[in-house]
Amino acid sequence: MSVEVKVTRNYQITIPYEVRQKLSIKMGDKLIVKVEGDKIIIQKKRGDISSLNLTLGRKITDEEINDVINVAGREIARGGS
């Protein structure tokens, strides 16, 4: 699929409806933009751990993720499992 878009004066583009629908891009999703030669590659970011729900039915916060990482790091440093 190839669709032409226009760059606005603020250097923004609109992702066409067909593309958003095909990739299930929704408001708030994160995209990765990279350059390969003379091409701009835009990918939908996948596997965002903070979007997972705990068994309690709530979102995992960045702070909770960092706390778990810190605890695991201290355990590893102490030689625990």
Buried (B, 14 or more C-beta within 10 A) or exposed (E): EEEEEEEEEEEEEEEEEEBBEEBEBEEEBEEEEEEEEEEEEEEEEEEEEEEEEEEEEEEBEEEEEEEEEEEEEEEEEEEEE
